Amino acid sequence: FVKPANLGSSVGINKSTNDDDLIRHVDAAFQYDAFVIAEQGIEAREIETSVLGNSDPQVSVVGEVIPSRDFYSYEAKYLDGNSELVIPASLTKKQVQRVQTLALKTFKVLQLEGMARVDFLMEKGTKKFWINESNTLPGFTSISMYPKLWEKSGLSYAELLDRLIKLGMERHRLRS
């Protein structure tokens, strides 16, 4: 996979299957950013969870993205309308706990505050979880996973907004 280093919504991400693709996709990614990431792809399920908090973060239920295309591309997210969000994800209790623990550790190690959505790849053969990314500005649209995960965790959209405002004010007070 080749992608711009600092862009969201899967803009500019391509899956390369040969050397010619790789060169073309690197050039395409540089159209969006001065830095490009190339990473090995794996056969995996796309698993996501949301984290909310400052010094005492909490983690939501775990969800899964089932892309309508080869991967969760911009087109699969926003254009064709055929991707599926499964909340909660069909995982064992132990797998859910592993994802939630890894998400909290990721949030803390990166010294994140407020909110983040931590995305994982669950390798199909080994069932091993790989941290794909920590998204510190996840989408907040009607189709976005971050608020949907919190809603399924018992926190309404309005309550989520209130919590985020309070967390921002708390952070401001501590830094002042």
C-alpha positions in Angstrom: 0.0 0.0 0.0 1.2 3.5 -0.8 -0.3 6.5 0.8 0.4 10.2 1.6 1.7 10.4 5.1 -0.5 13.2 6.4 -3.9 12.9 4.8 -7.2 11.4 5.9 -10.3 9.6 4.4 -8.0 7.3 2.4 -7.3 10.0 -0.1 -4.4 9.1 -2.3 -4.1 5.5 -1.0 -3.5 2.8 -3.6 -2.8 -0.9 -3.5 0.2 -1.9 -5.7 0.4 -5.4 -7.1 3.5 -5.0 -9.2 6.5 -2.7 -9.7 4.8 -0.5 -12.3 1.9 0.0 -9.9 4.2 0.9 -7.1 6.0 3.6 -9.1 2.7 5.1 -10.4 1.2 5.0 -6.9 4.2 6.7 -5.3 4.0 9.4 -7.8 0.3 9.8 -7.2 0.8 10.0 -3.4 3.3 12.7 -3.8 0.5 14.8 -5.5 -1.0 15.0 -2.0 1.9 15.2 0.4 5.7 15.8 0.6 6.0 12.5 2.5 4.8 9.1 1.4 4.4 5.8 3.2 4.7 2.4 1.6 3.8 -0.6 3.6 3.4 -4.3 3.1 -0.2 -5.4 2.8 -1.7 -8.4 4.6 -4.9 -10.3 4.2 -6.8 -8.9 7.1 -10.1 -7.8 8.6 -10.4 -4.0 9.4 -11.2 -3.5 13.1 -11.7 -0.1 14.8 -12.4 1.3 18.3 -12.7 4.7 19.7 -10.9 6.2 22.6 -12.1 9.2 24.6 -10.4 11.0 27.5 -7.4 12.9 28.7 -5.6 11.4 31.8 -8.2 8.6 32.2 -9.2 7.5 28.7 -12.0 5.1 28.0 -12.5 2.8 25.0 -15.7 2.1 23.1 -17.1 -1.2 21.8 -15.2 -2.6 18.8 -16.4 -2.4 15.3 -15.4 -3.8 11.9 -15.3 -2.3 8.5 -16.3 -4.6 5.6 -15.2 -2.7 2.5 -17.1 -2.9 -0.8 -13.8 -2.9 -2.7 -10.4 -4.6 -2.4 -9.7 -2.2 0.6 -11.4 0.6 2.4 -10.5 3.2 -0.2 -11.9 6.7 -0.6 -14.4 5.3 -3.2 -15.4 2.5 -0.8 -15.9 5.0 2.0 -17.8 7.8 0.3 -18.8 7.1 -3.3 -20.3 3.7 -3.8 -22.2 3.4 -0.5 -21.8 -0.4 -0.3 -19.3 -0.7 2.5 -20.6 -2.1 5.8 -19.9 -1.1 9.4 -20.5 -3.9 11.8 -20.9 -2.8 15.4 -20.1 -4.7 17.5 -17.5 -6.7 15.5 -17.9 -10.4 15.4 -15.0 -11.2 17.6 -14.4 -13.4 20.7 -14.5 -11.7 24.1 -10.7 -12.2 24.4 -10.1 -10.6 21.0 -12.3 -7.6 21.9 -10.3 -7.2 25.2 -7.0 -7.4 23.2 -8.2 -4.7 20.8 -9.4 -2.4 23.6 -6.2 -2.9 25.6 -4.0 -2.2 22.6 -6.1 0.9 21.8 -5.6 2.3 25.3 -1.9 1.6 25.3 -1.5 3.2 21.9 -3.5 6.3 23.1 -1.3 6.6 26.2 2.1 5.8 24.5 1.4 8.5 21.9 0.3 10.9 24.6 -3.0 11.6 22.9 -5.7 13.6 24.5 -9.4 14.1 23.8 -10.2 11.6 21.2 -8.8 9.1 18.7 -10.0 6.2 16.7 -7.4 3.4 16.7 -7.6 1.2 13.7 -6.3 -2.4 13.5 -5.7 -5.1 10.9 -6.5 -8.6 12.1 -4.4 -10.9 10.1 -6.8 -13.6 8.7 -4.4 -16.5 9.0 -2.8 -15.9 12.4 -5.6 -13.8 14.0 -2.9 -11.4 15.1 -3.8 -7.7 15.6 -1.6 -5.1 13.9 -2.1 -1.4 14.7 -2.8 0.3 11.4 -3.1 3.9 12.6 -4.3 6.2 15.3 -6.6 8.8 13.9 -6.6 11.9 16.1 -9.2 13.7 13.9 -11.6 10.9 13.0 -14.7 11.7 10.9 -17.9 12.9 12.6 -20.4 12.5 9.8 -23.5 10.3 9.9 -21.4 7.4 8.4 -18.4 7.9 10.6 -17.2 5.1 12.9 -16.1 7.2 15.8 -19.5 8.5 17.0 -21.2 5.3 15.9 -18.9 3.3 18.2 -19.7 5.6 21.1 -23.4 5.5 20.5 -23.3 1.6 20.6 -21.3 2.0 23.9 -24.2 4.0 25.4 -23.0 7.6 24.7 -25.3 9.6 22.5 -23.9 12.1 19.9 -24.9 15.1 22.1 -23.3 13.5 25.2 -20.2 12.8 23.1 -19.9 16.4 22.1 -20.4 17.5 25.7 -17.6 15.2 26.8 -15.3 16.5 24.1 -15.9 20.1 25.1 -15.3 19.3 28.8 -12.1 17.4 27.9 -10.9 20.4 25.8 -11.7 22.8 28.7 -9.9 20.5 31.2 -6.8 20.3 28.9 -6.8 24.1 28.5 -7.0 24.6 32.3 -4.1 22.2 32.9 -1.9 23.8 30.3 -2.7 27.4 31.5 
